[in-house]
């Protein structure tokens, strides 16, 4: 995993999670390792709104993510952009 961030709204009722993985296998591993924790991790939230997944993912990861969010958006094609790994 390259990055993991959680953002809450002002009232602490809505959370957005941003994860950055180098590839589908990394996210699959993350989901497997944390599956038990994920089952209750967000019990304090009223609803789950949506998920967005960017970049190519395996069929196995797509099936796993569908368990958590049937309406998730998957955008597999990276059209442009860059990542800075250090700030000067």
C-alpha positions as CSV (number, residue, x, y, z in Angstrom):
1,X,0.0,0.0,0.0
2,X,1.3,3.4,-1.0
3,X,-1.2,5.6,0.9
4,X,-4.2,5.3,3.1
5,X,-6.3,8.3,4.2
6,X,-9.6,8.8,6.0
7,X,-11.6,12.0,5.7
8,X,-14.6,12.9,8.0
9,X,-17.2,15.5,7.4
10,X,-17.6,18.3,10.1
11,X,-20.1,16.2,12.1
12,X,-18.1,13.0,11.9
13,X,-21.0,11.1,10.3
14,X,-19.6,10.7,6.8
15,X,-16.2,9.1,6.0
16,X,-14.3,8.9,2.8
17,X,-11.4,6.5,2.5
18,X,-8.6,7.0,-0.1
19,X,-6.3,4.1,-0.7
20,X,-3.4,4.1,-3.2
21,X,-2.1,0.7,-4.3
22,X,0.6,-0.1,-6.9
23,X,-1.6,-2.8,-8.5
24,X,-4.7,-4.9,-8.1
25,X,-2.8,-7.6,-6.2
26,X,-1.9,-5.2,-3.5
27,X,-5.5,-4.2,-2.9
28,X,-6.6,-7.8,-2.9
29,X,-4.0,-8.6,-0.2
30,X,-5.2,-5.6,1.8
31,X,-8.8,-6.7,1.6
32,X,-7.9,-10.3,2.6
33,X,-5.8,-9.2,5.6
34,X,-8.4,-6.8,6.9
35,X,-11.6,-8.7,6.0
36,X,-12.5,-9.5,9.6
37,X,-11.9,-5.9,10.7
38,X,-13.9,-4.5,7.8
39,X,-17.0,-6.5,8.9
40,X,-17.5,-4.1,11.9
41,X,-15.2,-1.2,11.2
42,X,-17.9,1.1,10.0
43,X,-20.8,0.1,12.2
44,X,-21.0,3.7,13.5
45,X,-21.9,5.0,10.1
46,X,-25.5,5.3,9.0
47,X,-25.0,4.5,5.4
48,X,-22.5,3.7,2.7
49,X,-22.7,6.1,-0.2
50,X,-20.5,4.8,-2.9
51,X,-17.1,3.6,-4.0
52,X,-14.9,4.6,-6.8
53,X,-12.1,2.4,-8.1
54,X,-9.5,3.6,-10.5
55,X,-7.2,1.6,-12.7
56,X,-7.3,-2.0,-13.8
57,X,-8.5,-4.6,-11.3
58,X,-8.7,-8.4,-11.4
59,X,-12.0,-10.2,-11.6
60,X,-11.4,-11.5,-8.0
61,X,-11.0,-8.0,-6.7
62,X,-14.1,-6.7,-8.6
63,X,-16.1,-9.5,-7.0
64,X,-14.8,-8.7,-3.5
65,X,-15.5,-5.0,-3.9
66,X,-19.1,-5.7,-5.2
67,X,-19.8,-7.3,-1.8
68,X,-19.2,-4.0,-0.2
69,X,-20.7,-1.7,-2.7
70,X,-22.9,-2.9,-5.6
71,X,-23.1,0.6,-7.1
72,X,-19.4,1.2,-7.1
73,X,-17.9,3.0,-10.1
74,X,-14.9,1.5,-11.7
75,X,-12.8,3.6,-14.1
76,X,-10.1,1.2,-15.4
77,X,-8.3,3.5,-17.9
78,X,-5.7,5.9,-16.7
79,X,-5.7,8.8,-19.2
80,X,-3.3,11.2,-17.6
81,X,-1.6,12.3,-14.4
82,X,1.5,12.0,-12.2
83,X,2.5,11.2,-8.7
84,X,5.1,13.0,-6.6
85,X,6.8,10.8,-4.1
86,X,8.8,13.6,-2.5
87,X,8.2,17.3,-1.9
88,X,11.0,19.8,-1.9
